[in-house]
Amino acid sequence: MGKNRQQLEQELEKLLTADQIKKEEPLSRHTTFRVGGPAEYLVTPELSQLPDVVALCRQYEAPLTIIGNGSNLLISDKGLRGVVLEVGKAASGIRMVDGEDLVVRAGTLLSETANFAAKNGLSGMEFAAGIPGSVGGAVVMNAGAYGGEMKDILSGVRVLTKTGEIRVRSADELDLSYRHSRMMDEEEIVLEARLNLTQGSEVVIRARMEELRKKRVEKQPLEYPSAGSTFKRPEGYFAGKLIEEAGLRGYRIGDAQVSEKHCGFVINRGNASAAQILELMQYVQDRVKEASGVQLEPEVRLLGFSAG
Protein backbone atom coordinates (compact mmCIF):
# COMPACT_ATOMS: atom_id res chain seq x y z
CA MET A 1 0.00 0.00 0.00
CA GLY A 2 2.95 2.32 0.68
CA LYS A 3 4.14 1.96 -2.92
CA ASN A 4 0.59 2.50 -4.15
CA ARG A 5 0.35 5.70 -2.12
CA GLN A 6 3.61 7.01 -3.56
CA GLN A 7 2.39 6.27 -7.10
CA LEU A 8 -1.00 7.79 -6.35
CA GLU A 9 0.66 10.96 -5.06
CA GLN A 10 2.77 11.23 -8.20
CA GLU A 11 -0.28 10.79 -10.44
CA LEU A 12 -2.32 13.33 -8.46
CA GLU A 13 0.56 15.81 -8.81
CA LYS A 14 0.47 15.33 -12.60
CA LEU A 15 -3.28 15.89 -12.74
CA LEU A 16 -3.73 18.73 -10.24
CA THR A 17 -1.87 21.91 -9.33
CA ALA A 18 0.09 22.12 -6.08
CA ASP A 19 -2.58 24.25 -4.41
CA GLN A 20 -5.24 21.63 -5.24
CA ILE A 21 -3.50 18.99 -3.10
CA LYS A 22 -2.93 19.30 0.64
CA LYS A 23 -1.26 16.59 2.72
CA GLU A 24 -2.34 15.93 6.31
CA GLU A 25 -4.79 18.83 6.09
CA PRO A 26 -6.86 19.34 9.29
CA LEU A 27 -10.46 18.62 8.36
CA SER A 28 -11.59 20.92 11.17
CA ARG A 29 -10.94 23.68 8.62
CA HIS A 30 -13.42 22.07 6.24
CA THR A 31 -16.44 21.25 8.44
CA THR A 32 -19.04 23.53 10.00
CA PHE A 33 -18.60 21.65 13.32
CA ARG A 34 -14.96 22.86 13.26
CA VAL A 35 -13.70 19.43 14.35
CA GLY A 36 -11.97 16.56 12.54
CA GLY A 37 -8.44 15.22 12.27
CA PRO A 38 -6.20 15.32 9.19
CA ALA A 39 -6.91 14.08 5.69
CA GLU A 40 -4.01 12.07 4.28
CA TYR A 41 -4.67 13.90 1.00
CA LEU A 42 -7.26 16.63 0.59
CA VAL A 43 -7.88 17.42 -3.07
CA THR A 44 -10.01 20.18 -4.57
CA PRO A 45 -10.46 19.35 -8.27
CA GLU A 46 -12.36 21.28 -10.87
CA LEU A 47 -15.48 19.50 -12.09
CA SER A 48 -13.73 18.28 -15.25
CA GLN A 49 -10.89 16.76 -13.18
CA LEU A 50 -13.14 14.94 -10.74
CA PRO A 51 -13.66 11.70 -12.75
CA ASP A 52 -9.89 11.33 -13.20
CA VAL A 53 -9.26 11.72 -9.45
CA VAL A 54 -11.88 9.06 -8.69
CA ALA A 55 -10.34 6.73 -11.30
CA LEU A 56 -6.87 7.16 -9.76
CA CYS A 57 -8.18 6.26 -6.30
CA ARG A 58 -9.77 3.13 -7.73
CA GLN A 59 -6.59 2.23 -9.65
CA TYR A 60 -4.35 2.60 -6.59
CA GLU A 61 -6.88 1.15 -4.11
CA ALA A 62 -6.95 4.29 -1.99
CA PRO A 63 -9.95 4.98 0.25
CA LEU A 64 -12.00 7.85 -1.17
CA THR A 65 -14.28 10.18 0.79
CA ILE A 66 -16.39 12.86 -0.89
CA ILE A 67 -17.26 16.02 1.01
CA GLY A 68 -18.95 19.25 -0.03
CA ASN A 69 -19.13 22.27 2.23
CA GLY A 70 -18.70 20.05 5.32
CA SER A 71 -22.03 21.19 6.74
CA ASN A 72 -23.52 17.80 7.58
CA LEU A 73 -20.46 15.92 8.78
CA LEU A 74 -18.82 14.74 11.97
CA ILE A 75 -15.29 13.56 11.17
CA SER A 76 -13.29 11.70 13.79
CA ASP A 77 -10.33 13.22 15.59
CA LYS A 78 -8.13 10.59 13.90
CA GLY A 79 -9.04 12.05 10.52
CA LEU A 80 -9.36 10.10 7.29
CA ARG A 81 -6.83 8.05 5.38
CA GLY A 82 -6.66 8.01 1.62
CA VAL A 83 -8.10 10.82 -0.48
CA VAL A 84 -10.71 13.29 0.72
CA LEU A 85 -12.21 14.92 -2.35
CA GLU A 86 -13.75 18.28 -1.60
CA VAL A 87 -16.34 19.27 -4.20
CA GLY A 88 -16.15 23.00 -3.55
CA LYS A 89 -15.46 26.35 -5.15
CA ALA A 90 -13.34 24.89 -7.95
CA ALA A 91 -16.36 22.78 -8.97
CA SER A 92 -18.94 25.57 -8.77
CA GLY A 93 -20.91 27.57 -11.31
CA ILE A 94 -24.48 28.42 -12.35
CA ARG A 95 -26.10 28.96 -15.70
CA MET A 96 -29.72 29.69 -16.58
CA VAL A 97 -31.45 27.60 -19.24
CA ASP A 98 -34.92 27.84 -20.79
CA GLY A 99 -35.72 30.93 -18.74
CA GLU A 100 -36.85 29.06 -15.62
CA ASP A 101 -34.25 26.34 -15.03
CA LEU A 102 -30.82 26.61 -13.45
CA VAL A 103 -28.03 24.15 -14.17
CA VAL A 104 -25.84 24.28 -11.07
CA ARG A 105 -22.47 22.63 -10.53
CA ALA A 106 -22.20 20.49 -7.43
CA GLY A 107 -19.72 22.68 -5.54
CA THR A 108 -21.93 25.78 -5.69
CA LEU A 109 -23.27 26.94 -2.32
CA LEU A 110 -27.02 26.84 -1.79
CA SER A 111 -26.91 30.45 -0.59
CA GLU A 112 -25.18 31.54 -3.80
CA THR A 113 -27.72 29.62 -5.88
CA ALA A 114 -30.67 31.13 -4.01
CA ASN A 115 -29.29 34.64 -4.50
CA PHE A 116 -28.69 34.03 -8.20
CA ALA A 117 -32.27 32.78 -8.55
CA ALA A 118 -33.65 35.82 -6.68
CA LYS A 119 -31.62 38.23 -8.81
CA ASN A 120 -33.12 36.63 -11.91
CA GLY A 121 -36.68 36.66 -10.56
CA LEU A 122 -36.88 32.89 -10.07
CA SER A 123 -38.78 31.46 -7.10
CA GLY A 124 -38.42 28.08 -5.40
CA MET A 125 -34.97 28.32 -3.76
CA GLU A 126 -36.05 30.56 -0.86
CA PHE A 127 -36.17 27.68 1.67
CA ALA A 128 -32.53 26.82 0.92
CA ALA A 129 -31.00 30.30 1.16
CA GLY A 130 -29.85 29.78 4.75
CA ILE A 131 -28.74 26.14 4.53
CA PRO A 132 -24.91 26.19 4.80
CA GLY A 133 -24.26 23.47 2.26
CA SER A 134 -23.40 22.87 -1.38
CA VAL A 135 -25.87 21.91 -4.09
CA GLY A 136 -24.28 18.48 -4.60
CA GLY A 137 -24.52 17.56 -0.93
CA ALA A 138 -28.03 18.98 -0.69
CA VAL A 139 -29.21 16.86 -3.61
CA VAL A 140 -27.62 13.67 -2.24
CA MET A 141 -29.38 14.03 1.13
CA ASN A 142 -32.49 15.77 -0.23
CA ALA A 143 -31.88 18.66 2.14
CA GLY A 144 -34.79 20.76 3.25
CA ALA A 145 -36.02 23.48 5.59
CA TYR A 146 -39.20 25.44 6.31
CA GLY A 147 -41.45 23.14 4.33
CA GLY A 148 -39.26 22.92 1.22
CA GLU A 149 -36.98 20.12 0.00
CA MET A 150 -34.61 19.74 -2.92
CA LYS A 151 -36.96 17.21 -4.50
CA ASP A 152 -39.54 20.00 -4.91
CA ILE A 153 -37.31 21.84 -7.40
CA LEU A 154 -34.99 19.15 -8.80
CA SER A 155 -35.66 18.02 -12.35
CA GLY A 156 -32.49 16.00 -12.95
CA VAL A 157 -28.82 15.41 -12.22
CA ARG A 158 -25.58 14.46 -13.90
CA VAL A 159 -23.72 11.93 -11.76
CA LEU A 160 -20.48 9.98 -11.69
CA THR A 161 -21.19 6.32 -10.89
CA LYS A 162 -19.01 4.02 -8.78
CA THR A 163 -17.73 2.43 -12.00
CA GLY A 164 -16.64 5.80 -13.40
CA GLU A 165 -19.47 6.36 -15.88
CA ILE A 166 -21.17 9.75 -16.23
CA ARG A 167 -24.95 9.39 -16.30
CA VAL A 168 -27.85 11.79 -16.58
CA ARG A 169 -30.85 10.89 -14.40
CA SER A 170 -34.25 12.49 -14.12
CA ALA A 171 -35.59 13.36 -10.67
CA ASP A 172 -38.11 10.52 -10.72
CA GLU A 173 -35.23 8.02 -11.00
CA LEU A 174 -33.57 9.31 -7.83
CA ASP A 175 -35.76 7.77 -5.10
CA LEU A 176 -35.89 11.09 -3.26
CA SER A 177 -37.44 10.92 0.20
CA TYR A 178 -36.79 12.43 3.64
CA ARG A 179 -32.99 12.96 3.82
CA HIS A 180 -32.45 10.15 1.30
CA SER A 181 -31.65 9.58 -2.37
CA ARG A 182 -30.52 6.89 -4.76
CA MET A 183 -27.08 8.56 -4.94
CA MET A 184 -26.66 7.92 -1.22
CA ASP A 185 -27.40 4.19 -1.66
CA GLU A 186 -25.28 3.72 -4.78
CA GLU A 187 -22.42 6.02 -3.74
CA GLU A 188 -22.77 8.18 -6.81
CA ILE A 189 -21.23 11.65 -7.01
CA VAL A 190 -23.44 14.50 -8.16
CA LEU A 191 -21.67 16.64 -10.77
CA GLU A 192 -24.51 18.99 -11.73
CA ALA A 193 -28.15 19.49 -10.85
CA ARG A 194 -30.92 21.00 -12.93
CA LEU A 195 -33.38 23.01 -10.84
CA ASN A 196 -36.84 23.83 -12.14
CA LEU A 197 -37.92 27.18 -10.70
CA THR A 198 -40.84 29.51 -11.42
CA GLN A 199 -41.01 33.14 -12.48
CA GLY A 200 -41.58 35.56 -9.64
CA SER A 201 -40.89 39.03 -8.33
CA GLU A 202 -37.38 39.62 -6.96
CA VAL A 203 -38.85 41.87 -4.26
CA VAL A 204 -41.27 39.15 -3.08
CA ILE A 205 -38.61 36.43 -3.27
CA ARG A 206 -36.10 38.46 -1.23
CA ALA A 207 -38.78 39.34 1.32
CA ARG A 208 -39.43 35.61 1.85
CA MET A 209 -35.69 34.92 2.13
CA GLU A 210 -35.37 37.67 4.75
CA GLU A 211 -38.36 36.32 6.69
CA LEU A 212 -36.73 32.86 6.84
CA ARG A 213 -33.34 34.38 7.74
CA LYS A 214 -34.91 36.13 10.76
CA LYS A 215 -36.54 32.86 11.86
CA ARG A 216 -33.19 31.09 11.69
CA VAL A 217 -31.42 33.80 13.70
CA GLU A 218 -34.18 33.77 16.30
CA LYS A 219 -34.50 29.99 16.69
CA GLN A 220 -31.17 28.43 15.75
CA PRO A 221 -27.76 28.65 17.49
CA LEU A 222 -26.02 30.18 14.50
CA GLU A 223 -23.41 31.80 16.73
CA TYR A 224 -21.79 28.39 17.40
CA PRO A 225 -20.27 25.79 15.09
CA SER A 226 -22.69 22.92 14.44
CA ALA A 227 -23.79 20.59 11.66
CA GLY A 228 -27.35 21.91 11.61
CA SER A 229 -30.08 19.55 12.81
CA THR A 230 -28.21 16.73 14.52
CA PHE A 231 -30.95 14.10 14.31
CA LYS A 232 -33.53 13.19 11.71
CA ARG A 233 -37.14 14.02 12.48
CA PRO A 234 -38.78 10.83 13.79
CA GLU A 235 -42.14 10.11 12.22
CA GLY A 236 -44.86 11.80 14.26
CA TYR A 237 -42.40 13.67 16.51
CA PHE A 238 -39.88 16.51 16.58
CA ALA A 239 -36.35 15.56 17.64
CA GLY A 240 -35.75 18.85 19.51
CA LYS A 241 -38.95 18.47 21.55
CA LEU A 242 -38.09 14.88 22.51
CA ILE A 243 -34.60 15.97 23.59
CA GLU A 244 -36.01 18.82 25.65
CA GLU A 245 -38.59 16.55 27.27
CA ALA A 246 -35.77 14.15 28.23
CA GLY A 247 -34.29 17.01 30.30
CA LEU A 248 -31.27 17.57 28.08
CA ARG A 249 -31.50 21.28 27.18
CA GLY A 250 -27.99 22.67 27.70
CA TYR A 251 -26.50 19.28 28.64
CA ARG A 252 -22.82 19.18 27.78
CA ILE A 253 -19.80 16.93 27.60
CA GLY A 254 -16.72 19.12 27.51
CA ASP A 255 -17.40 21.81 24.92
CA ALA A 256 -20.01 19.70 23.12
CA GLN A 257 -23.46 20.88 24.17
CA VAL A 258 -27.14 20.40 23.40
CA SER A 259 -28.07 23.93 22.39
CA GLU A 260 -30.07 25.87 24.92
CA LYS A 261 -31.62 27.83 22.05
CA HIS A 262 -32.76 24.79 20.04
CA CYS A 263 -32.44 21.27 21.48
CA GLY A 264 -32.29 19.74 18.00
CA PHE A 265 -28.77 21.13 17.58
CA VAL A 266 -25.57 19.83 19.16
CA ILE A 267 -23.06 22.68 19.14
CA ASN A 268 -19.32 23.12 19.58
CA ARG A 269 -18.83 25.80 22.23
CA GLY A 270 -15.26 26.29 21.10
CA ASN A 271 -12.93 23.40 21.83
CA ALA A 272 -15.07 20.28 21.55
CA SER A 273 -13.49 17.16 20.09
CA ALA A 274 -15.30 14.93 17.63
CA ALA A 275 -15.22 12.21 20.30
CA GLN A 276 -17.07 14.47 22.75
CA ILE A 277 -19.69 15.39 20.14
CA LEU A 278 -20.25 11.72 19.28
CA GLU A 279 -20.44 10.77 22.97
CA LEU A 280 -23.04 13.49 23.53
CA MET A 281 -25.07 12.35 20.51
CA GLN A 282 -25.09 8.78 21.80
CA TYR A 283 -26.04 9.95 25.30
CA VAL A 284 -28.93 11.95 23.84
CA GLN A 285 -30.10 8.91 21.88
CA ASP A 286 -30.02 6.74 25.01
CA ARG A 287 -31.86 9.26 27.19
CA VAL A 288 -34.54 9.97 24.58
CA LYS A 289 -35.09 6.23 24.06
CA GLU A 290 -35.53 5.78 27.82
CA ALA A 291 -37.85 8.76 28.17
CA SER A 292 -40.07 8.30 25.11
CA GLY A 293 -39.28 4.97 23.51
CA VAL A 294 -38.24 6.79 20.30
CA GLN A 295 -34.93 5.90 18.65
CA LEU A 296 -33.32 9.02 17.21
CA GLU A 297 -31.23 8.57 14.08
CA PRO A 298 -28.34 10.93 13.28
CA GLU A 299 -28.88 13.28 10.37
CA VAL A 300 -25.17 14.05 10.54
CA ARG A 301 -22.86 11.74 8.55
CA LEU A 302 -20.25 10.10 10.78
CA LEU A 303 -16.88 9.58 9.08
CA GLY A 304 -13.74 7.86 10.36
CA PHE A 305 -15.24 6.31 13.48
CA SER A 306 -14.72 2.61 14.17
CA ALA A 307 -17.85 0.49 13.89
CA GLY A 308 -19.44 -0.24 17.24
ROBA-662405 format. One record per atom (N, C-alpha, C): x, y, z. Coordinates in steps of 0.1 Angstrom, whole numbers, plus 5000, padded with zeros to 4 digits. Last residue first. Layout:
<torvos>
XYZ/...
</torvos>
This chain:
<torvos>
480850025159/480649985172/481250065183/483550115137/482150055139/482050005153/485350415142/485350265142/483950215144/484950695122/484850635135/484750485133/485050825097/486350795104/486250735117/482051015099/483150965091/484450935099/478651045099/479851015108/480850955099/476351295090/477151175085/478451165095/473451385108/474851405105/475551285101/471251275117/471151335104/472551365099/470950975137/471751095133/471351145119/467750895150/468850865141/469550985137/466250805181/466750905172/467850855163/463750605190/465150595187/465450705177/461450655217/461850685203/463350675201/460850625243/460750505235/461150525220/461150835260/459950835251/459850705243/463250795278/462250885282/460950865273/465050615265/464550585278/463250665281/465550765242/464950625241/464350585254/466750985253/465551005246/464850865245/469150865263/468150935272/466850945266/470350765239/470050675250/468950735259/470751005224/469950895219/469450805230/472451145242/471151205238/470251085233/474650985240/474050995253/472551055251/475351015213/474950885218/474250895231/476051285214/474951245205/474451105210/478251285232/477051355235/475851305227/480051135217/479651085230/478351155234/480451305195/479751175193/479251115206/481651525209/480351545201/479651415199/483951395218/482951455227/481651475221/485151335194/484851225203/483751275213/485751585183/484751495176/484251385186/485951825210/486551725201/485451645194/485452175215/484952035215/485851945206/486052445219/487152345218/486652205220/483452575214/484752635211/485852535209/481052455215/481252585222/482652645220/479352315191/480752315196/480952455202/476052165195/476952275191/478352255197/473352005183/474451985192/475452085186/469952095180/471252115176/472252075187/467452065191/467751975180/469151995175/467052265210/467652135215/467952035203/468052585208/467252485200/467852345203/469352715229/468452785221/467552695213/471052545241/469952595249/468952665241/472252255224/471952395224/470852435233/474252035240/472952045234/472552195235/477752055234/476552095242/475352085233/481152015239/480051975231/478751995240/483152075257/482652185249/481552145239/482251825279/483351915275/482752035268/479051785273/480251695276/481451775271/475951915285/477251925278/478251815282/472652035281/473551935286/474851935278/470852215271/472052275277/473052165282/468251995276/468552135272/469852185279/467451745286/468751765281/469151905275/465051625293/465751705303/467151745299/463451515275/464251425282/465251495292/462251735263/461451655273/462251555281/464351795246/464051885257/463251815267/464251575228/465451605236/465151695248/461651615218/461951495225/463251515234/462051865205/461151855216/461351725224/463951795185/464251885195/463351885207/462551605169/463651565176/463951655188/459051565169/460151655166/461351625175/457051295154/457651375165/458551485160/456151155132/455151185143/455751265154/459251005127/457951015122/456951045134/461951215137/461251085138/459851105134/464251395118/462951405125/462251275125/467651325126/466551325117/465251345125/469851535145/469151415143/467951435133/470951795142/471851675145/471151545142/470752055120/469951965128/470751835130/474152185118/472752195116/471952095125/476552125130/476252065117/474752075113/478252415143/477352295144/477252235131/479652685161/479752585151/478852465154/477352955171/478252845174/478452745162/475453125162/476653185167/477653085171/473152995156/474053025145/475353085150/471052825169/472252865175/473352895165/467752945159/468852845157/470152905163/465753135161/465553005167/466752905167/466653385150/465853385163/465853245170/467853315127/468653385137/467953375151/465653195114/466853115117/467653185128/463953405111/463553295119/464753205123/465453575094/465153615108/464753505116/465453415071/466753445077/466453485092/462753415064/463353295068/464653315075/462553695056/461653635067/462253505073/464353695035/464653775047/463853725059/463053535017/464353495021/464753565034/460753695013/460653565019/461953515024/462053915001/461253935013/461053805020/462953804977/463953854988/463253875001/460553754964/461453644967/462453684978/459554014961/458753924969/459653804973/461554124945/461254194957/460554094967/461453964922/462653964930/462354024944/458653774915/459153904917/460353904926/459053484892/458453564904/459053694904/458853174876/459053314875/458353384887/460352884892/459252954886/459453104886/462652614885/462152724893/460952794886/464352334886/463252384879/462552484888/467752264883/466652304892/465552374884/470052014878/469152104871/467952134880/473351974889/471951954892/471152054883/476351784886/475551904883/474151864886/477551574899/478351664892/477651794890/477351354927/476651454918/477651554912/478451034927/478851164930/478051264921/477050744944/477250824932/477650964936/476350534961/477650604963/478050674950/473850434962/474750374952/476150444952/472550574983/472650424983/473750364974/472850834975/473350794988/473550644988/471550834951/472950864951/473650814964/468850804959/469550694952/471050714953/468450964991/468450964976/469050834971/467151145020/467551025013/467551034998/465651305036/467051305038/467651175032/462751165025/463251245036/464751215039/463551094991/462651095002/463251175013/464051004958/464151114967/463051104978/464750834936/464250784949/464450884960/465550914911/466450934922/466050884935/463950924889/464850804890/465650804903/462751174889/461951054893/462750924893/464751334879/464451344893/463651214897/466951164856/465751254859/465451244874/470451154850/469251094856/468151204859/473251084832/472251184834/470951114839/476450974841/475150944837/474251064840/479650854836/478850974838/477450954832/481350594853/480550644841/479850774845/482750484874/483450584866/482650634854/481450314890/482350244880/482950354871/479950474906/481050404912/481950344902/479150764884/478850634891/480150574897/478451094886/479551004883/479250874891/475551264872/476351194882/477551114877/473351524868/474451454861/475351394872/469851534874/471251544878/472151474868/466651704875/467551604870/468951634875/464951874888/464351804876/465351694871/464051994920/465051924912/464451854900/462252104937/462752184926/463752114917/461551914956/460552004951/460952084939/463851804965/463051724955/461951804949/464851974984/465451974971/464551904961/462052115002/463052015000/463652024986/460252325026/460752295012/461852195012/459652375052/458552315043/459052295029/462052465064/460852545063/459852505052/464252265045/464052355056/462752425053/466452005032/465252085033/465152165045/468251775010/468151875021/466851955021/468851514999/467551584998/467351675009/471451434999/470651405011/469251465011/472151504973/472451374978/471551344990/471551784972/470851694964/470951544969/473451884990/472051904993/471151804985/475851824978/475551764991/474051764994/475551994955/475751854954/475351774967/475252254967/474152194959/474352044958/476452285001/476652294986/475452224979/475252465030/475752355023/475952385008/473752605051/475152625048/475852505041/470652745042/471352615045/472752625041/469452985035/470252985048/470852855051/468152925011/469053035012/469953035024/466152735008/467552685009/468552795011/463752855005/463852775017/465352735019/463952974979/463953064991/464252975004/463852864955/465052834962/465052904976/461552954943/461652814946/462852774955/461753194916/461253154929/461353004931/463553434899/463153294899/462853244913/464853684893/463353674894/462853524894/467553694894/466953664881/465453644882/467953714921/468453824912/467753814898/467153464929/466353584933/466753704924/469153304919/467753284915/466953404917/471353394933/471353404918/469953394913/470553324958/470753464955/470753494940/470653044956/469353114960/469453264956/473353004951/472352964941/471053044944/474553094975/474853154962/473853134951/473352904992/473153054994/473453124981/474452664983/473052684982/472652834983/477552684964/476752694977/475252724974/478752454941/478152584943/477352584956/479652204934/480352274945/479752404948/478052114912/477852054926/478552134937/476552364892/477552264895/477552234910/473352394879/474252434889/475252324892/471152534858/472052414858/473152464867/467852644863/469252664866/469952534865/464952744844/465752634850/467252684852/463652944830/463152914844/464052804851/465052994806/464353094813/463953064827/466552784795/465152784792/464352884801/469052824820/468552764808/467052774807/471752974836/470352974834/470052914820/474452834855/473952904843/472452884842/477052844879/475552844876/475352904863/479552684898/479152764887/477652744884/482352484911/481152564912/480752634900/484752354918/483652284910/482352354911/486152524934/486752494920/485752414912/484552524957/484552644948/485152614934/484152164959/483952304964/483952414954/484451874970/483751934958/483252074962/487251724980/486351834984/485751894971/488151414988/487851494976/486751604980/490551265004/489351335007/489151434996/492250955002/491951084995/490551145000/493750805030/493350805016/493150945011/492150855062/493250805054/492750805039/491051115083/490651015073/491950985064/490951165119/491051205105/490651095096/490851135146/491951065139/492051115125/488451255152/489751325156/490951265150/486051215126/486751175138/488051255140/483551435115/484751365112/485551335124/480451485108/481251475120/482351385116/478651705085/479551595088/480151605102/477351895070/476551785076/477351665080/479052075058/478052125067/477152015074/481052055040/481352015053/480252045063/480552115014/480952235022/481152195037/481451805006/481151925000/481552045008/483451505002/482751605010/482451725002/484151164998/483651294991/483051385001/486850965001/485751025008/485451155001/488550664994/488050794988/486850834996/491450464998/490050505002/489750644997/493050334969/493050434980/491650464985/493850174947/493150114959/493250204971/494650284924/495650264934/495150214948/492250294909/493450224904/494450194914/490650454925/490250314923/491450234918/492050694924/491850634937/491550484935/491850744896/493150724902/493050654916/489150794894/489750674887/491050644893/488851034908/488150914913/488750784907/490351194892/490751174906/490151044911/488751194868/490151134868/490651114882/486351314876/486351174873/487751114872/487451584882/486951494893/486851354888/488051764863/489151684868/488651574877/485851914859/486351834847/487451734852/485552054883/484551954879/485151864868/488752074899/487652134891/486752024887/489551934932/489551944917/488552034911/491151934958/490052024954/490052034939/492051694983/492151744969/490951824966/494051595009/492751665006/492951724992/495351305021/495351395010/494051465009/494751255049/496051215043/496351295030/493351495069/493151415057/494551375052/493251505105/493851535092/493351445081/490151545124/491651525123/492051545108/487651765135/488051665125/489551665124/485552055138/486351945143/486751855132/483752245129/485052295133/485852185141/481252205119/481452175133/482852225139/481652255092/481052355100/481052325115/484952175080/483652135084/483052245093/487552235074/486652215062/485252155067/489152255094/489152375086/488052355075/489151995104/488452095112/488352225104/490951855089/489551865084/488651955092/494251955082/493151935093/491751955087/496051765059/495251885061/494251865072/497951595049/497751595063/497051725067/498551785020/498751665027/498551685042/496551904993/497151935006/497351805014/496252024961/496551904969/497151944982/496052254947/494852164948/495052044956/498452374946/497452424956/496152354956/499652234925/500152214939/499152264949/497152094903/498152194907/498552174921/496751754891/496351874898/497451974900/498151554876/496751594873/496351734878/500551514889/500551534874/499151594870/499751464915/500651584912/500651614897/498551224912/497751334915/498451464912/500851064906/499751084896/498851204899/502151084930/502851124918/501751154907/500250964947/500751104949/501351154937/500250704937/499050784937/499450934938/502850624943/502450634929/501250724928/502650624971/503650704964/503250724950/500650434975/500450574979/501350664972/501850204965/500650254959/500450404962/503750174985/504150204971/503050264963/502150125007/503050235007/503450274993/500849885000/500050005000/500950135000/
</torvos>
